[in-house]
């Protein structure tokens, strides 16, 4: 696995953990709770670990400025770092 993907996966794990720690917190997005956001991030990260990259572009919508992550109250530092990678290599068509 290339170094950039490994770094991205590490960041995604951190992001999922952050969202999962906001127990029962609602979000102003199409996810009901922050835990749902964390579960989605975790699900996509696990697929990437298994070599399935078909859903990674969906994370672009989570971490894009004023996207799901921002609506859920997540750390801007981690979101910005993740978004740089996603926007460069995995931006949706």
Chimera marker file (.cmm) of the C-alpha trace (Angstrom):
<marker_set name="trace">
<marker id="1" x="0.000" y="0.000" z="0.000" r="1" g="1" b="0" radius="0.5"/>
<marker id="2" x="1.425" y="3.346" z="-0.958" r="1" g="1" b="0" radius="0.5"/>
<marker id="3" x="2.575" y="5.718" z="1.738" r="1" g="1" b="0" radius="0.5"/>
<marker id="4" x="-0.046" y="8.386" z="0.946" r="1" g="1" b="0" radius="0.5"/>
<marker id="5" x="-2.912" y="5.893" z="1.310" r="1" g="1" b="0" radius="0.5"/>
<marker id="6" x="-1.487" y="4.644" z="4.610" r="1" g="1" b="0" radius="0.5"/>
<marker id="7" x="-1.323" y="8.221" z="5.893" r="1" g="1" b="0" radius="0.5"/>
<marker id="8" x="-4.870" y="8.887" z="4.686" r="1" g="1" b="0" radius="0.5"/>
<marker id="9" x="-6.118" y="5.745" z="6.419" r="1" g="1" b="0" radius="0.5"/>
<marker id="10" x="-4.469" y="6.836" z="9.642" r="1" g="1" b="0" radius="0.5"/>
<marker id="11" x="-6.222" y="10.205" z="9.400" r="1" g="1" b="0" radius="0.5"/>
<marker id="12" x="-9.542" y="8.557" z="8.568" r="1" g="1" b="0" radius="0.5"/>
<marker id="13" x="-9.226" y="6.310" z="11.624" r="1" g="1" b="0" radius="0.5"/>
<marker id="14" x="-8.613" y="9.384" z="13.756" r="1" g="1" b="0" radius="0.5"/>
<marker id="15" x="-11.586" y="11.168" z="12.187" r="1" g="1" b="0" radius="0.5"/>
<marker id="16" x="-13.902" y="8.178" z="12.683" r="1" g="1" b="0" radius="0.5"/>
<marker id="17" x="-12.842" y="7.900" z="16.324" r="1" g="1" b="0" radius="0.5"/>
<marker id="18" x="-13.510" y="11.606" z="16.836" r="1" g="1" b="0" radius="0.5"/>
<marker id="19" x="-17.028" y="11.374" z="15.414" r="1" g="1" b="0" radius="0.5"/>
<marker id="20" x="-17.772" y="8.168" z="17.338" r="1" g="1" b="0" radius="0.5"/>
<marker id="21" x="-16.810" y="9.922" z="20.575" r="1" g="1" b="0" radius="0.5"/>
<marker id="22" x="-19.685" y="12.404" z="20.121" r="1" g="1" b="0" radius="0.5"/>
<marker id="23" x="-22.266" y="9.943" z="21.443" r="1" g="1" b="0" radius="0.5"/>
<marker id="24" x="-25.874" y="10.766" z="20.561" r="1" g="1" b="0" radius="0.5"/>
<marker id="25" x="-24.866" y="14.117" z="19.068" r="1" g="1" b="0" radius="0.5"/>
<marker id="26" x="-26.955" y="15.068" z="16.086" r="1" g="1" b="0" radius="0.5"/>
<marker id="27" x="-25.547" y="16.560" z="12.932" r="1" g="1" b="0" radius="0.5"/>
<marker id="28" x="-26.953" y="19.023" z="10.426" r="1" g="1" b="0" radius="0.5"/>
<marker id="29" x="-26.410" y="16.757" z="7.433" r="1" g="1" b="0" radius="0.5"/>
<marker id="30" x="-27.964" y="13.709" z="5.822" r="1" g="1" b="0" radius="0.5"/>
<marker id="31" x="-26.514" y="11.606" z="8.648" r="1" g="1" b="0" radius="0.5"/>
<marker id="32" x="-28.639" y="11.453" z="11.791" r="1" g="1" b="0" radius="0.5"/>
<marker id="33" x="-25.814" y="11.466" z="14.318" r="1" g="1" b="0" radius="0.5"/>
<marker id="34" x="-22.085" y="12.067" z="14.529" r="1" g="1" b="0" radius="0.5"/>
<marker id="35" x="-21.718" y="8.365" z="15.293" r="1" g="1" b="0" radius="0.5"/>
<marker id="36" x="-23.303" y="7.651" z="11.893" r="1" g="1" b="0" radius="0.5"/>
<marker id="37" x="-20.705" y="9.900" z="10.267" r="1" g="1" b="0" radius="0.5"/>
<marker id="38" x="-17.935" y="8.033" z="12.109" r="1" g="1" b="0" radius="0.5"/>
<marker id="39" x="-19.356" y="4.661" z="11.071" r="1" g="1" b="0" radius="0.5"/>
<marker id="40" x="-19.490" y="5.746" z="7.436" r="1" g="1" b="0" radius="0.5"/>
<marker id="41" x="-15.886" y="6.978" z="7.505" r="1" g="1" b="0" radius="0.5"/>
<marker id="42" x="-14.831" y="3.715" z="9.156" r="1" g="1" b="0" radius="0.5"/>
<marker id="43" x="-16.725" y="1.626" z="6.580" r="1" g="1" b="0" radius="0.5"/>
<marker id="44" x="-15.072" y="3.387" z="3.649" r="1" g="1" b="0" radius="0.5"/>
<marker id="45" x="-11.625" y="3.231" z="5.304" r="1" g="1" b="0" radius="0.5"/>
<marker id="46" x="-12.002" y="-0.534" z="5.788" r="1" g="1" b="0" radius="0.5"/>
<marker id="47" x="-12.906" y="-0.954" z="2.115" r="1" g="1" b="0" radius="0.5"/>
<marker id="48" x="-9.807" y="1.021" z="1.127" r="1" g="1" b="0" radius="0.5"/>
<marker id="49" x="-7.703" y="-1.248" z="3.367" r="1" g="1" b="0" radius="0.5"/>
<marker id="50" x="-9.082" y="-4.187" z="1.397" r="1" g="1" b="0" radius="0.5"/>
<marker id="51" x="-8.054" y="-2.564" z="-1.885" r="1" g="1" b="0" radius="0.5"/>
<marker id="52" x="-11.544" y="-1.328" z="-2.785" r="1" g="1" b="0" radius="0.5"/>
<marker id="53" x="-11.218" y="2.309" z="-3.824" r="1" g="1" b="0" radius="0.5"/>
<marker id="54" x="-14.636" y="2.656" z="-5.488" r="1" g="1" b="0" radius="0.5"/>
<marker id="55" x="-16.238" y="4.518" z="-2.539" r="1" g="1" b="0" radius="0.5"/>
<marker id="56" x="-13.328" y="6.705" z="-1.452" r="1" g="1" b="0" radius="0.5"/>
<marker id="57" x="-14.607" y="9.663" z="-3.510" r="1" g="1" b="0" radius="0.5"/>
<marker id="58" x="-17.744" y="9.715" z="-1.308" r="1" g="1" b="0" radius="0.5"/>
<marker id="59" x="-15.522" y="10.945" z="1.508" r="1" g="1" b="0" radius="0.5"/>
<marker id="60" x="-14.847" y="14.098" z="-0.514" r="1" g="1" b="0" radius="0.5"/>
<marker id="61" x="-18.399" y="15.210" z="0.319" r="1" g="1" b="0" radius="0.5"/>
<marker id="62" x="-17.814" y="14.527" z="4.015" r="1" g="1" b="0" radius="0.5"/>
<marker id="63" x="-14.599" y="16.544" z="4.288" r="1" g="1" b="0" radius="0.5"/>
<marker id="64" x="-15.187" y="19.299" z="1.709" r="1" g="1" b="0" radius="0.5"/>
<marker id="65" x="-15.393" y="22.778" z="3.246" r="1" g="1" b="0" radius="0.5"/>
<marker id="66" x="-18.883" y="23.382" z="4.693" r="1" g="1" b="0" radius="0.5"/>
<marker id="67" x="-19.639" y="19.685" z="4.195" r="1" g="1" b="0" radius="0.5"/>
<marker id="68" x="-20.795" y="16.957" z="6.550" r="1" g="1" b="0" radius="0.5"/>
<marker id="69" x="-17.697" y="17.172" z="8.739" r="1" g="1" b="0" radius="0.5"/>
<marker id="70" x="-18.168" y="20.875" z="9.384" r="1" g="1" b="0" radius="0.5"/>
<marker id="71" x="-21.887" y="20.346" z="10.066" r="1" g="1" b="0" radius="0.5"/>
<marker id="72" x="-20.950" y="17.701" z="12.621" r="1" g="1" b="0" radius="0.5"/>
<marker id="73" x="-18.512" y="19.894" z="14.541" r="1" g="1" b="0" radius="0.5"/>
<marker id="74" x="-15.345" y="17.976" z="13.750" r="1" g="1" b="0" radius="0.5"/>
<marker id="75" x="-11.771" y="19.202" z="14.075" r="1" g="1" b="0" radius="0.5"/>
<marker id="76" x="-10.830" y="21.546" z="11.241" r="1" g="1" b="0" radius="0.5"/>
<marker id="77" x="-7.183" y="20.502" z="11.321" r="1" g="1" b="0" radius="0.5"/>
<marker id="78" x="-7.858" y="16.860" z="10.528" r="1" g="1" b="0" radius="0.5"/>
<marker id="79" x="-10.557" y="17.727" z="7.985" r="1" g="1" b="0" radius="0.5"/>
<marker id="80" x="-8.243" y="20.054" z="6.100" r="1" g="1" b="0" radius="0.5"/>
<marker id="81" x="-5.459" y="17.457" z="6.008" r="1" g="1" b="0" radius="0.5"/>
<marker id="82" x="-7.810" y="14.739" z="4.744" r="1" g="1" b="0" radius="0.5"/>
<marker id="83" x="-9.425" y="17.033" z="2.198" r="1" g="1" b="0" radius="0.5"/>
<marker id="84" x="-6.093" y="17.951" z="0.609" r="1" g="1" b="0" radius="0.5"/>
<marker id="85" x="-5.472" y="14.278" z="-0.234" r="1" g="1" b="0" radius="0.5"/>
<marker id="86" x="-9.048" y="13.593" z="-1.315" r="1" g="1" b="0" radius="0.5"/>
<marker id="87" x="-9.258" y="16.696" z="-3.473" r="1" g="1" b="0" radius="0.5"/>
<marker id="88" x="-5.963" y="15.945" z="-5.181" r="1" g="1" b="0" radius="0.5"/>
<marker id="89" x="-6.462" y="12.247" z="-5.936" r="1" g="1" b="0" radius="0.5"/>
<marker id="90" x="-10.042" y="11.179" z="-5.241" r="1" g="1" b="0" radius="0.5"/>
<marker id="91" x="-12.232" y="14.110" z="-6.212" r="1" g="1" b="0" radius="0.5"/>
<marker id="92" x="-15.575" y="12.932" z="-7.615" r="1" g="1" b="0" radius="0.5"/>
<marker id="93" x="-16.190" y="13.413" z="-11.326" r="1" g="1" b="0" radius="0.5"/>
<link id1="1" id2="2" r="1" g="1" b="0" radius="0.2"/>
<link id1="2" id2="3" r="1" g="1" b="0" radius="0.2"/>
<link id1="3" id2="4" r="1" g="1" b="0" radius="0.2"/>
<link id1="4" id2="5" r="1" g="1" b="0" radius="0.2"/>
<link id1="5" id2="6" r="1" g="1" b="0" radius="0.2"/>
<link id1="6" id2="7" r="1" g="1" b="0" radius="0.2"/>
<link id1="7" id2="8" r="1" g="1" b="0" radius="0.2"/>
<link id1="8" id2="9" r="1" g="1" b="0" radius="0.2"/>
<link id1="9" id2="10" r="1" g="1" b="0" radius="0.2"/>
<link id1="10" id2="11" r="1" g="1" b="0" radius="0.2"/>
<link id1="11" id2="12" r="1" g="1" b="0" radius="0.2"/>
<link id1="12" id2="13" r="1" g="1" b="0" radius="0.2"/>
<link id1="13" id2="14" r="1" g="1" b="0" radius="0.2"/>
<link id1="14" id2="15" r="1" g="1" b="0" radius="0.2"/>
<link id1="15" id2="16" r="1" g="1" b="0" radius="0.2"/>
<link id1="16" id2="17" r="1" g="1" b="0" radius="0.2"/>
<link id1="17" id2="18" r="1" g="1" b="0" radius="0.2"/>
<link id1="18" id2="19" r="1" g="1" b="0" radius="0.2"/>
<link id1="19" id2="20" r="1" g="1" b="0" radius="0.2"/>
<link id1="20" id2="21" r="1" g="1" b="0" radius="0.2"/>
<link id1="21" id2="22" r="1" g="1" b="0" radius="0.2"/>
<link id1="22" id2="23" r="1" g="1" b="0" radius="0.2"/>
<link id1="23" id2="24" r="1" g="1" b="0" radius="0.2"/>
<link id1="24" id2="25" r="1" g="1" b="0" radius="0.2"/>
<link id1="25" id2="26" r="1" g="1" b="0" radius="0.2"/>
<link id1="26" id2="27" r="1" g="1" b="0" radius="0.2"/>
<link id1="27" id2="28" r="1" g="1" b="0" radius="0.2"/>
<link id1="28" id2="29" r="1" g="1" b="0" radius="0.2"/>
<link id1="29" id2="30" r="1" g="1" b="0" radius="0.2"/>
<link id1="30" id2="31" r="1" g="1" b="0" radius="0.2"/>
<link id1="31" id2="32" r="1" g="1" b="0" radius="0.2"/>
<link id1="32" id2="33" r="1" g="1" b="0" radius="0.2"/>
<link id1="33" id2="34" r="1" g="1" b="0" radius="0.2"/>
<link id1="34" id2="35" r="1" g="1" b="0" radius="0.2"/>
<link id1="35" id2="36" r="1" g="1" b="0" radius="0.2"/>
<link id1="36" id2="37" r="1" g="1" b="0" radius="0.2"/>
<link id1="37" id2="38" r="1" g="1" b="0" radius="0.2"/>
<link id1="38" id2="39" r="1" g="1" b="0" radius="0.2"/>
<link id1="39" id2="40" r="1" g="1" b="0" radius="0.2"/>
<link id1="40" id2="41" r="1" g="1" b="0" radius="0.2"/>
<link id1="41" id2="42" r="1" g="1" b="0" radius="0.2"/>
<link id1="42" id2="43" r="1" g="1" b="0" radius="0.2"/>
<link id1="43" id2="44" r="1" g="1" b="0" radius="0.2"/>
<link id1="44" id2="45" r="1" g="1" b="0" radius="0.2"/>
<link id1="45" id2="46" r="1" g="1" b="0" radius="0.2"/>
<link id1="46" id2="47" r="1" g="1" b="0" radius="0.2"/>
<link id1="47" id2="48" r="1" g="1" b="0" radius="0.2"/>
<link id1="48" id2="49" r="1" g="1" b="0" radius="0.2"/>
<link id1="49" id2="50" r="1" g="1" b="0" radius="0.2"/>
<link id1="50" id2="51" r="1" g="1" b="0" radius="0.2"/>
<link id1="51" id2="52" r="1" g="1" b="0" radius="0.2"/>
<link id1="52" id2="53" r="1" g="1" b="0" radius="0.2"/>
<link id1="53" id2="54" r="1" g="1" b="0" radius="0.2"/>
<link id1="54" id2="55" r="1" g="1" b="0" radius="0.2"/>
<link id1="55" id2="56" r="1" g="1" b="0" radius="0.2"/>
<link id1="56" id2="57" r="1" g="1" b="0" radius="0.2"/>
<link id1="57" id2="58" r="1" g="1" b="0" radius="0.2"/>
<link id1="58" id2="59" r="1" g="1" b="0" radius="0.2"/>
<link id1="59" id2="60" r="1" g="1" b="0" radius="0.2"/>
<link id1="60" id2="61" r="1" g="1" b="0" radius="0.2"/>
<link id1="61" id2="62" r="1" g="1" b="0" radius="0.2"/>
<link id1="62" id2="63" r="1" g="1" b="0" radius="0.2"/>
<link id1="63" id2="64" r="1" g="1" b="0" radius="0.2"/>
<link id1="64" id2="65" r="1" g="1" b="0" radius="0.2"/>
<link id1="65" id2="66" r="1" g="1" b="0" radius="0.2"/>
<link id1="66" id2="67" r="1" g="1" b="0" radius="0.2"/>
<link id1="67" id2="68" r="1" g="1" b="0" radius="0.2"/>
<link id1="68" id2="69" r="1" g="1" b="0" radius="0.2"/>
<link id1="69" id2="70" r="1" g="1" b="0" radius="0.2"/>
<link id1="70" id2="71" r="1" g="1" b="0" radius="0.2"/>
<link id1="71" id2="72" r="1" g="1" b="0" radius="0.2"/>
<link id1="72" id2="73" r="1" g="1" b="0" radius="0.2"/>
<link id1="73" id2="74" r="1" g="1" b="0" radius="0.2"/>
<link id1="74" id2="75" r="1" g="1" b="0" radius="0.2"/>
<link id1="75" id2="76" r="1" g="1" b="0" radius="0.2"/>
<link id1="76" id2="77" r="1" g="1" b="0" radius="0.2"/>
<link id1="77" id2="78" r="1" g="1" b="0" radius="0.2"/>
<link id1="78" id2="79" r="1" g="1" b="0" radius="0.2"/>
<link id1="79" id2="80" r="1" g="1" b="0" radius="0.2"/>
<link id1="80" id2="81" r="1" g="1" b="0" radius="0.2"/>
<link id1="81" id2="82" r="1" g="1" b="0" radius="0.2"/>
<link id1="82" id2="83" r="1" g="1" b="0" radius="0.2"/>
<link id1="83" id2="84" r="1" g="1" b="0" radius="0.2"/>
<link id1="84" id2="85" r="1" g="1" b="0" radius="0.2"/>
<link id1="85" id2="86" r="1" g="1" b="0" radius="0.2"/>
<link id1="86" id2="87" r="1" g="1" b="0" radius="0.2"/>
<link id1="87" id2="88" r="1" g="1" b="0" radius="0.2"/>
<link id1="88" id2="89" r="1" g="1" b="0" radius="0.2"/>
<link id1="89" id2="90" r="1" g="1" b="0" radius="0.2"/>
<link id1="90" id2="91" r="1" g="1" b="0" radius="0.2"/>
<link id1="91" id2="92" r="1" g="1" b="0" radius="0.2"/>
<link id1="92" id2="93" r="1" g="1" b="0" radius="0.2"/>
</marker_set>
